[in-house]
Amino acid sequence: MITLEIQHTTTYRFNEPVSLLPHRLMLRPRESRDVRLLTSRISSTHDAVLTWASDVFGNAVTTATFSMKASNLVISSVAKLQLASVEWPIFDIAVSATSYPFLYSDHDWADLGALATPQFADAEGTLRNWAQMFVCGSQTDTLALLKDLSVGVSEAARYQSRDEEGTQTPLETLSRGWGSCRDLAVLFTEAARALGFGARIVSGYLYNPNQQGVGSGGTGSTHAWAEIFVPGAGWITFDPTNRSLGGFNLVPIAVARDIRQITPVSGSYIGSTNAFAGMSVEVLVTS
């Protein structure tokens, strides 16, 4: 078990005072058997009323409401937690699901719903055919298949930091041969769904003390990865950017069907068309 402190600072700059509309914040680490949250504090440079809620996935959502105009806005989150994930996890997969293809139970299938349904158009079956290449024969070891698919994503598309908002479609990432961590996570998730797996996107932080992992310019950064539901084992973590299995160095903030549902900080303002001057994000993960 390791104790981590995560500082996440988002700074907005404006050329003139603007009226800040409510901002939606997803910055509180998601607690689980492997993540124990010790403290969590969210603040801003301007007085804000913070209200808390949980979304349909059980993620903590904070809404910040502002009452005054501002020419800048700094939103800061500081969290201290204990991470207990093991580096080489063993998964107790149900006998019925050790080999692919397998059938989810009626209850699991109903509950997975859209999480097992591809979310992007694939009219010509390009993504489905690509994913099918990792299936070896009529009976394939399920975990080996998912590992191969994760590695296959990183081989098909090299990691490249991308500052632009939004996410590439899976077909764009395959065609371009590169993408950010969120692009690779979306590609992996959609490929798994094309094979019939229930899958969800995860946003959070990568702890990278030796700076050997991909996707971090220092000891830590925001990151995106995926989880696949396998009967018996439950949700299994895959990070295609780093070809890793399990959440040993990952701190989840939120899970969702679509990565657009779990943006860390989102909001808008009322001002002139040229009021926005820029923004920056700084993340520091220390032990």
C-alpha positions as CSV (number, residue, x, y, z in Angstrom):
1,M,0.0,0.0,0.0
2,I,1.3,3.5,-0.9
3,T,0.0,6.9,0.2
4,L,-0.3,9.5,-2.6
5,E,-1.1,13.2,-2.7
6,I,-2.6,14.5,-5.9
7,Q,-2.8,18.2,-6.7
8,H,-4.8,19.1,-9.8
9,T,-4.9,22.8,-10.7
10,T,-6.9,24.2,-13.7
11,T,-6.4,27.8,-14.6
12,Y,-8.6,29.9,-17.0
13,R,-7.5,33.3,-18.2
14,F,-9.7,36.0,-19.7
15,N,-9.0,39.3,-21.5
16,E,-11.8,41.0,-19.6
17,P,-14.1,40.2,-16.6
18,V,-16.7,37.6,-17.5
19,S,-19.7,36.1,-15.8
20,L,-18.9,32.6,-14.8
21,L,-21.6,30.0,-15.3
22,P,-21.8,26.9,-13.2
23,H,-18.8,24.5,-13.6
24,R,-19.1,20.7,-13.4
25,L,-16.1,19.2,-11.5
26,M,-15.1,15.5,-11.4
27,L,-12.0,15.6,-9.2
28,R,-12.8,13.5,-6.2
29,P,-11.0,10.0,-6.4
30,R,-13.4,7.1,-6.7
31,E,-13.2,4.9,-3.6
32,S,-13.0,1.2,-3.8
33,R,-11.4,-1.9,-2.2
34,D,-8.1,-0.7,-3.7
35,V,-8.5,3.1,-3.2
36,R,-9.0,4.5,0.3
37,L,-9.6,8.3,0.2
38,L,-8.1,10.0,3.3
39,T,-8.8,13.7,2.5
40,S,-10.2,15.6,-0.5
41,R,-10.5,19.4,-0.9
42,I,-11.7,21.5,-3.8
43,S,-11.3,25.3,-3.9
44,S,-11.2,28.2,-6.3
45,T,-9.8,31.7,-6.5
46,H,-13.3,33.1,-6.4
47,D,-16.0,32.3,-3.8
48,A,-18.2,29.5,-5.1
49,V,-21.0,27.6,-3.7
50,L,-20.2,23.9,-4.1
51,T,-22.9,21.3,-4.3
52,W,-22.3,17.5,-4.5
53,A,-24.2,14.8,-6.2
54,S,-23.6,11.3,-7.7
55,D,-24.2,10.5,-11.3
56,V,-25.7,7.3,-12.7
57,F,-22.3,5.5,-12.4
58,G,-21.8,6.5,-8.8
59,N,-19.2,9.1,-9.6
60,A,-18.9,12.1,-7.3
61,V,-19.9,15.3,-9.2
62,T,-19.3,18.8,-7.8
63,T,-21.1,21.8,-9.2
64,A,-19.4,25.2,-8.5
65,T,-21.7,28.2,-8.8
66,F,-20.1,31.7,-8.9
67,S,-21.7,35.0,-8.0
68,M,-19.2,37.6,-9.4
69,K,-17.4,38.4,-12.5
70,A,-13.7,37.4,-12.9
71,S,-10.8,37.9,-15.3
72,N,-9.3,34.6,-14.2
73,L,-10.3,31.4,-12.5
74,V,-8.2,28.8,-10.7
75,I,-9.8,25.6,-9.6
76,S,-7.7,23.5,-7.3
77,S,-8.2,19.9,-6.0
78,V,-5.9,18.3,-3.4
79,A,-6.6,14.7,-2.5
80,K,-4.7,12.3,-0.2
81,L,-5.3,8.6,-0.6
82,Q,-4.0,5.1,-0.1
83,L,-3.6,2.9,-3.1
84,A,-3.5,-0.9,-2.4
85,S,-3.6,-2.4,-5.9
86,V,-1.0,-5.2,-6.5
87,E,1.4,-5.1,-9.4
88,W,0.6,-8.6,-10.7
89,P,-3.1,-9.3,-10.0
90,I,-4.7,-12.7,-10.2
91,F,-8.2,-12.7,-11.5
92,D,-10.7,-15.4,-10.3
93,I,-12.6,-15.7,-13.6
94,A,-15.8,-17.8,-13.6
95,V,-15.4,-21.2,-15.3
96,S,-18.1,-20.2,-17.7
97,A,-16.1,-17.2,-18.9
98,T,-12.5,-18.5,-19.0
99,S,-12.9,-19.2,-22.8
100,Y,-14.1,-16.8,-25.4
101,P,-16.8,-16.6,-26.7
102,F,-19.0,-16.9,-23.6
103,L,-22.4,-15.7,-22.7
104,Y,-23.2,-13.1,-19.9
105,S,-26.0,-14.1,-17.6
106,D,-29.4,-12.5,-18.4
107,H,-29.0,-10.3,-15.4
108,D,-25.5,-9.2,-16.3
109,W,-26.5,-8.6,-19.9
110,A,-29.5,-6.4,-18.9
111,D,-27.4,-4.4,-16.5
112,L,-24.5,-3.9,-18.8
113,G,-26.8,-2.5,-21.5
114,A,-25.2,0.2,-23.5
115,L,-21.8,-0.6,-22.0
116,A,-21.7,-3.7,-24.2
117,T,-23.0,-1.8,-27.3
118,P,-20.5,0.0,-29.7
119,Q,-21.0,3.7,-29.5
120,F,-19.4,4.7,-32.8
121,A,-20.5,4.0,-36.3
122,D,-18.6,1.1,-38.1
123,A,-20.8,0.7,-41.2
124,E,-18.1,-1.3,-43.1
125,G,-17.2,-3.4,-40.1
126,T,-13.6,-2.2,-40.1
127,L,-13.2,-2.0,-36.3
128,R,-15.1,-5.3,-35.8
129,N,-12.9,-7.1,-38.3
130,W,-9.7,-5.6,-36.7
131,A,-10.8,-6.8,-33.3
132,Q,-11.7,-10.2,-34.6
133,M,-8.0,-10.7,-35.7
134,F,-7.1,-11.2,-32.0
135,V,-9.4,-14.2,-31.6
136,C,-7.5,-17.4,-32.0
137,G,-9.8,-20.2,-33.0
138,S,-13.2,-21.2,-31.8
139,Q,-12.1,-21.2,-28.2
140,T,-9.7,-18.5,-27.0
141,D,-8.5,-17.8,-23.5
142,T,-10.6,-14.8,-22.4
143,L,-7.9,-13.0,-20.4
144,A,-5.2,-13.7,-23.1
145,L,-7.5,-12.3,-25.7
146,L,-8.0,-9.0,-23.8
147,K,-4.3,-8.7,-23.1
148,D,-3.5,-9.2,-26.8
149,L,-6.2,-6.6,-27.7
150,S,-4.7,-4.1,-25.3
151,V,-1.2,-4.6,-26.7
152,G,-2.6,-4.6,-30.3
153,V,-4.0,-1.1,-29.7
154,S,-0.7,0.3,-28.6
155,E,1.0,-1.4,-31.6
156,A,-1.6,0.0,-34.1
157,A,-1.5,3.5,-32.7
158,R,1.5,5.0,-31.0
159,Y,0.9,7.3,-28.0
160,Q,1.1,11.0,-28.8
161,S,0.1,13.8,-26.4
162,R,-2.7,15.9,-27.8
163,D,-3.8,19.2,-26.3
164,E,-6.9,19.6,-28.5
165,E,-10.3,19.1,-26.8
166,G,-12.3,16.0,-27.7
167,T,-11.5,12.5,-28.6
168,Q,-10.8,10.8,-31.9
169,T,-13.1,8.2,-33.1
170,P,-11.8,4.6,-33.0
171,L,-11.5,4.5,-36.8
172,E,-9.6,7.8,-36.9
173,T,-7.1,6.5,-34.4
174,L,-6.6,3.3,-36.4
175,S,-6.3,5.3,-39.6
176,R,-3.9,7.9,-38.2
177,G,-1.8,5.4,-36.3
178,W,-1.5,7.7,-33.3
179,G,-3.5,9.1,-30.4
180,S,-3.5,10.4,-26.8
181,C,-4.3,8.1,-23.9
182,R,-8.0,8.9,-24.2
183,D,-8.0,8.0,-27.9
184,L,-6.3,4.7,-27.2
185,A,-8.7,3.9,-24.3
186,V,-11.7,4.6,-26.5
187,L,-10.3,2.4,-29.3
188,F,-9.7,-0.4,-26.9
189,T,-13.2,-0.1,-25.3
190,E,-14.9,0.0,-28.7
191,A,-13.0,-3.0,-30.0
192,A,-13.9,-5.0,-26.9
193,R,-17.5,-4.0,-27.3
194,A,-17.4,-5.1,-30.9
195,L,-16.4,-8.6,-29.6
196,G,-19.3,-8.6,-27.2
197,F,-17.7,-7.5,-24.0
198,G,-19.1,-5.0,-21.5
199,A,-16.6,-2.2,-21.3
200,R,-16.4,1.3,-19.7
201,I,-14.0,4.2,-19.9
202,V,-12.1,5.4,-16.8
203,S,-10.6,8.9,-16.2
204,G,-8.1,9.5,-13.4
205,Y,-4.4,9.8,-12.7
206,L,-1.3,7.9,-13.6
207,Y,1.3,7.6,-10.9
208,N,4.7,7.4,-12.6
209,P,7.5,7.8,-10.0
210,N,10.2,6.3,-12.3
211,Q,8.9,8.1,-15.3
212,Q,9.0,4.8,-17.3
213,G,5.3,4.8,-18.1
214,V,3.9,6.5,-21.2
215,G,1.5,9.4,-20.9
216,S,3.2,11.4,-18.1
217,G,5.7,14.2,-18.3
218,G,6.6,13.9,-14.6
219,T,5.8,11.7,-11.6
220,G,2.1,11.8,-12.5
221,S,-0.6,13.2,-14.8
222,T,-4.2,12.9,-15.8
223,H,-4.8,9.7,-17.6
224,A,-7.5,7.6,-19.3
225,W,-7.9,3.8,-19.5
226,A,-10.6,1.1,-19.6
227,E,-12.3,-1.6,-17.7
228,I,-13.8,-4.8,-19.0
229,F,-16.5,-6.8,-17.1
230,V,-15.6,-10.5,-16.9
231,P,-17.9,-12.8,-14.8
232,G,-16.2,-13.9,-11.6
233,A,-13.4,-11.3,-11.7
234,G,-15.7,-8.3,-12.2
235,W,-14.3,-5.1,-13.7
236,I,-10.7,-5.7,-14.9
237,T,-8.4,-2.7,-15.6
238,F,-6.6,-2.4,-18.9
239,D,-4.3,0.5,-19.8
240,P,-3.5,0.2,-23.5
241,T,-1.3,3.2,-23.5
242,N,1.2,1.4,-21.2
243,R,0.2,-2.2,-22.1
244,S,-0.6,-2.8,-18.5
245,L,-3.1,-5.0,-16.6
246,G,-4.6,-4.0,-13.3
247,G,-4.6,-0.7,-11.4
248,F,-1.3,-0.8,-9.7
249,N,-0.3,2.8,-10.6
250,L,-3.7,4.2,-11.5
251,V,-6.1,6.3,-9.4
252,P,-9.6,6.4,-10.8
253,I,-11.8,9.5,-10.6
254,A,-14.8,8.4,-12.7
255,V,-16.1,5.7,-14.9
256,A,-18.6,6.0,-17.7
257,R,-20.0,4.7,-21.0
258,D,-18.5,7.7,-23.0
259,I,-15.4,9.6,-22.1
260,R,-17.2,12.9,-22.7
261,Q,-19.2,12.1,-19.6
262,I,-16.2,12.3,-17.3
263,T,-14.3,15.5,-18.2
264,P,-12.5,16.6,-15.0
265,V,-13.5,20.3,-15.3
266,S,-16.1,21.7,-17.6
267,G,-18.1,25.0,-17.7
268,S,-18.8,28.1,-19.6
269,Y,-19.0,31.9,-19.2
270,I,-20.8,34.9,-20.6
271,G,-18.6,37.5,-22.2
272,S,-17.4,38.8,-25.6
273,T,-16.3,36.5,-28.4
274,N,-12.6,37.3,-27.7
275,A,-12.8,37.2,-23.9
276,F,-11.1,33.8,-23.6
277,A,-7.3,34.1,-23.3
278,G,-6.4,30.5,-22.6
279,M,-6.2,27.8,-20.0
280,S,-3.6,25.5,-18.4
281,V,-3.7,22.3,-16.3
282,E,-1.1,21.3,-13.8
283,V,-1.1,17.9,-12.0
284,L,1.4,16.8,-9.4
285,V,1.3,13.2,-7.9
286,T,3.6,12.5,-5.0
287,S,4.1,9.8,-2.5
